[in-house]
Amino acid sequence: MLTSKERAELRARANTLETTLIIGKEGVSDTLIAEADNQLTARELVKGKVLEAAMLTPREVCDAICEATGADGVAVIGTKFVIYRFSEKLQQQRNETGRAKRKATPVSKANPVRKGAKARRDAARKVREQRNEYFRQQAIDKAIERDRERQLKNQQ
């Protein structure tokens, strides 16, 4: 069972896919299920199209293929559908090439508005401190210069 976030990610990936399964007037046959199984093993994500002559709705076809192959239905839009099944074969290939899926980074539960306001306050404080340090150093330099001048006058 896919979560809604996983389903959304798979739908986004499926946008660029070409339609590889076409269901015609024979409907969902054993050869179609075998082909869908082969494609799911090879690709994990498969897009299909149901022709008008099929006399089945895309939802019925998607459910029948998913039930027969153990896949999950991702989306059914118009006459097209997308199905997904995890493939161990592809995962091994990804692991070998170093393209294994990384764990999702944890999302902060902090309020982004407060976070931005805090960042601006911190930046302003840093600028203030730098400015104060500059003027403090200038005052120290002036004081040292005055003392030297006084000592020179006293020596003359």
C-alpha positions in Angstrom: 0.0 0.0 0.0 1.4 3.3 -1.0 1.2 6.5 1.0 -0.2 9.7 -0.6 3.3 11.2 -0.8 4.7 8.1 -2.5 1.8 8.1 -4.9 2.3 11.8 -5.7 6.0 11.2 -6.4 5.2 8.2 -8.7 2.6 10.2 -10.5 5.2 12.9 -11.1 7.7 10.3 -12.5 5.0 8.8 -14.7 4.3 12.1 -16.5 7.3 11.5 -18.7 6.7 7.8 -19.3 5.5 6.5 -22.6 2.4 4.3 -22.7 3.6 0.7 -23.0 0.5 -1.3 -22.2 -2.4 -1.0 -24.5 -5.7 -2.8 -23.7 -7.9 -3.5 -26.7 -11.1 -5.5 -27.3 -9.8 -8.7 -25.7 -9.7 -7.0 -22.3 -7.4 -8.3 -19.6 -6.1 -11.6 -20.8 -3.3 -13.9 -19.5 -0.8 -12.6 -22.1 -1.6 -9.0 -21.0 -1.0 -9.9 -17.4 2.2 -11.7 -18.3 3.4 -8.6 -20.2 2.5 -6.3 -17.4 4.4 -8.5 -15.0 7.5 -8.5 -17.2 7.3 -4.7 -17.5 6.8 -4.2 -13.8 9.9 -6.4 -13.1 12.0 -4.4 -15.6 10.7 -0.9 -14.9 8.7 -0.8 -11.6 6.4 1.9 -13.1 4.2 1.2 -16.1 1.7 3.4 -17.9 -1.2 1.8 -19.8 -4.0 2.9 -22.0 -7.5 1.4 -22.5 -8.9 1.7 -26.0 -12.7 2.4 -26.5 -13.1 -1.1 -28.0 -12.2 -2.7 -24.6 -15.6 -2.3 -23.1 -14.0 -1.9 -19.7 -13.2 1.2 -17.7 -9.6 2.1 -17.0 -10.3 1.7 -13.3 -11.5 -1.9 -13.8 -8.5 -2.7 -16.0 -6.1 -1.2 -13.5 -7.7 -3.0 -10.5 -7.6 -6.4 -12.4 -3.9 -6.0 -13.4 -3.0 -4.9 -9.9 -4.8 -7.9 -8.4 -3.2 -10.3 -10.8 0.4 -9.0 -10.5 0.5 -7.8 -6.9 1.1 -4.2 -8.0 -0.4 -0.9 -6.7 -2.5 1.4 -8.7 -1.0 4.9 -8.8 -3.3 6.9 -10.9 -6.2 6.6 -13.4 -6.8 9.6 -15.5 -9.1 9.5 -18.5 -8.2 6.4 -20.5 -4.7 6.0 -19.0 -3.6 4.4 -15.8 -0.3 3.9 -14.0 0.7 0.9 -11.9 3.8 0.4 -9.6 5.4 -2.6 -8.1 8.8 -2.6 -6.3 11.4 -4.6 -8.2 14.3 -6.3 -6.3 16.2 -6.7 -9.6 16.2 -2.9 -10.2 17.1 -2.3 -6.6 20.2 -4.5 -6.9 21.2 -2.6 -10.1 20.8 0.7 -8.3 22.9 -0.5 -5.4 25.6 -1.6 -7.8 25.7 1.7 -9.6 25.4 3.7 -6.4 22.0 5.1 -7.3 20.2 3.6 -4.3 17.4 5.6 -3.0 18.5 7.7 -0.1 16.5 8.0 3.1 14.3 11.0 3.2 15.7 13.9 5.2 13.8 14.7 8.3 11.5 17.7 7.9 11.7 20.3 10.7 8.5 21.0 12.5 9.5 24.6 13.2 7.4 27.4 12.0 9.0 28.8 8.9 7.8 32.4 9.5 9.3 32.4 13.0 12.5 30.8 11.6 12.9 33.6 9.1 12.2 36.3 11.6 14.8 34.8 14.0 17.3 34.6 11.1 16.7 38.3 10.3 17.1 39.3 14.0 20.3 37.3 14.3 21.7 38.9 11.2 20.8 42.4 12.5 22.4 41.6 15.8 25.6 40.4 14.1 25.8 43.6 12.0 25.3 45.7 15.2 28.0 43.9 17.0 30.5 44.3 14.1 29.7 48.0 14.0 30.1 48.4 17.7 33.4 46.5 17.6 34.7 48.8 14.8 33.8 52.0 16.8 35.2 50.6 20.0 38.5 49.8 18.2 38.5 53.4 16.7 38.0 54.9 20.2 40.8 52.8 21.6 43.2 53.9 18.8 42.3 57.6 19.3 42.9 57.3 23.1 46.3 55.7 22.5 47.2 58.5 20.0 46.2 61.2 22.4 48.3 59.6 25.2 51.3 59.6 22.9 50.8 63.2 21.9 50.6 64.2 25.6 53.7 62.3 26.4 55.5 64.1 23.6 54.4 67.5 24.8 55.4 66.7 28.4 58.9 65.6 27.2 59.5 68.9 25.3 
